[in-house]
Amino acid sequence: MKKLVVKDKTACMACLSCVRACSEAFYKEFDPAKSCIQIVSKTGHDVVVKTCIQCGKCARNCEAGAIKQNAKGVYMIDKKLCTGCGKCVEVCPMGVMVKAESAPTSSKCIACGICAKACPMDILEVQES
């Protein structure tokens, strides 16, 4: 299975380089709400990096059948089938599915690695298991 993983959970500086890279790749603008990777600052200096775990909950709850797992284990959205209802966003346990008002369909992490390449701390990696 191919997925994005956080190699060192303690090294994130919350610089948002990964968030910027993702939102710009999908939506051509920097908007943290449009990123499929989220950085959450907790109390003190604790930072949590939220990524898609490829659990398939989005696919199981998609009434249109628009989300399917590819041969590498990545859940992908078929934009031709997606109705933009947002049910996948509601059920995502990691909170990383996106349904932007300006877009007709949802978006999710496809394990492309753009965020990993943008990370100055080199803590993100696309792995195949």
C-alpha positions as CSV (number, residue, x, y, z in Angstrom):
1,M,0.0,0.0,0.0
2,K,1.3,3.4,-0.9
3,K,0.7,6.3,1.5
4,L,2.2,9.4,3.0
5,V,3.8,8.9,6.4
6,V,5.4,11.2,8.9
7,K,8.9,9.9,9.6
8,D,9.6,12.1,12.7
9,K,6.6,13.4,14.5
10,T,8.6,15.7,16.8
11,A,10.6,17.5,14.1
12,C,7.7,19.5,12.5
13,M,8.3,23.3,12.8
14,A,4.7,24.1,11.6
15,C,6.2,26.1,8.7
16,L,3.3,25.1,6.5
17,S,5.5,24.4,3.5
18,C,3.7,21.1,2.9
19,V,0.3,22.6,3.3
20,R,1.2,25.3,0.8
21,A,2.5,22.8,-1.7
22,C,-0.6,20.7,-1.5
23,S,-3.2,23.5,-1.7
24,E,-1.3,25.1,-4.6
25,A,-1.1,21.7,-6.4
26,F,-4.8,21.1,-6.1
27,Y,-6.2,24.6,-6.1
28,K,-3.5,26.9,-7.5
29,E,-3.6,29.0,-4.3
30,F,-2.2,28.9,-0.8
31,D,-5.2,28.2,1.5
32,P,-4.7,25.8,4.4
33,A,-8.3,24.8,4.3
34,K,-7.7,23.5,0.8
35,S,-4.8,21.3,1.7
36,C,-5.0,17.5,2.1
37,I,-2.3,17.6,4.8
38,Q,-3.0,19.5,8.0
39,I,-0.7,20.9,10.6
40,V,-2.4,21.4,14.0
41,S,-0.7,23.2,16.8
42,K,-1.5,21.9,20.2
43,T,-0.7,23.5,23.6
44,G,2.9,24.6,24.0
45,H,5.1,23.4,21.2
46,D,3.3,20.2,20.3
47,V,2.5,20.0,16.6
48,V,0.4,17.3,15.0
49,V,0.8,16.5,11.3
50,K,-2.5,15.0,10.0
51,T,-2.2,12.9,6.8
52,C,-4.5,10.5,5.0
53,I,-4.1,7.0,6.3
54,Q,-5.8,5.4,3.3
55,C,-8.4,3.8,5.5
56,G,-11.1,3.7,2.9
57,K,-13.8,5.2,5.2
58,C,-14.4,7.9,2.5
59,A,-15.0,5.2,-0.1
60,R,-17.4,3.2,2.0
61,N,-19.5,6.3,2.7
62,C,-19.5,7.7,-0.9
63,E,-23.1,7.2,-2.2
64,A,-22.0,7.9,-5.8
65,G,-19.3,5.2,-5.7
66,A,-16.8,7.9,-6.8
67,I,-13.9,6.8,-4.5
68,K,-12.1,3.6,-5.4
69,Q,-8.8,2.1,-4.3
70,N,-6.2,1.8,-7.1
71,A,-3.7,-1.0,-7.5
72,K,-1.2,0.7,-5.2
73,G,-3.8,1.0,-2.3
74,V,-4.4,4.7,-2.7
75,Y,-8.1,5.8,-2.6
76,M,-8.8,8.0,-5.6
77,I,-11.7,10.2,-6.4
78,D,-13.3,9.9,-9.8
79,K,-14.2,13.5,-10.6
80,K,-16.7,12.4,-13.2
81,L,-18.7,10.4,-10.6
82,C,-18.2,12.7,-7.6
83,T,-21.4,14.7,-6.9
84,G,-19.7,17.0,-4.4
85,C,-22.0,16.1,-1.6
86,G,-19.2,16.2,1.0
87,K,-20.1,13.0,2.9
88,C,-16.5,11.8,2.5
89,V,-15.3,15.0,4.2
90,E,-17.7,14.4,7.1
91,V,-16.5,10.9,7.8
92,C,-12.7,11.3,7.3
93,P,-11.2,10.3,10.7
94,M,-8.1,12.5,10.0
95,G,-9.9,15.6,8.8
96,V,-7.9,15.8,5.6
97,M,-10.6,15.4,2.9
98,V,-11.3,18.7,1.3
99,K,-14.5,20.1,-0.3
100,A,-13.8,23.6,-1.3
101,E,-16.8,25.9,-2.1
102,S,-15.1,26.9,-5.3
103,A,-14.7,23.3,-6.5
104,P,-17.5,21.0,-7.8
105,T,-15.8,17.9,-6.3
106,S,-13.9,16.8,-3.2
107,S,-10.2,16.2,-3.1
108,K,-8.0,13.9,-1.0
109,C,-4.4,12.9,-0.6
110,I,-3.2,10.8,-3.6
111,A,0.2,10.1,-2.1
112,C,1.9,12.2,-4.9
113,G,4.7,13.4,-2.6
114,I,4.5,17.1,-3.5
115,C,4.3,17.9,0.2
116,A,7.2,15.7,1.1
117,K,9.4,17.4,-1.4
118,A,8.4,20.8,0.0
119,C,9.2,19.9,3.6
120,P,12.4,21.6,4.7
121,M,12.7,19.2,7.7
122,D,12.4,16.1,5.4
123,I,9.9,14.5,7.8
124,L,7.4,13.4,5.2
125,E,7.8,10.4,2.9
126,V,5.6,8.4,0.5
127,Q,6.1,4.7,1.4
128,E,4.9,1.5,-0.2
129,S,4.4,-1.4,2.0
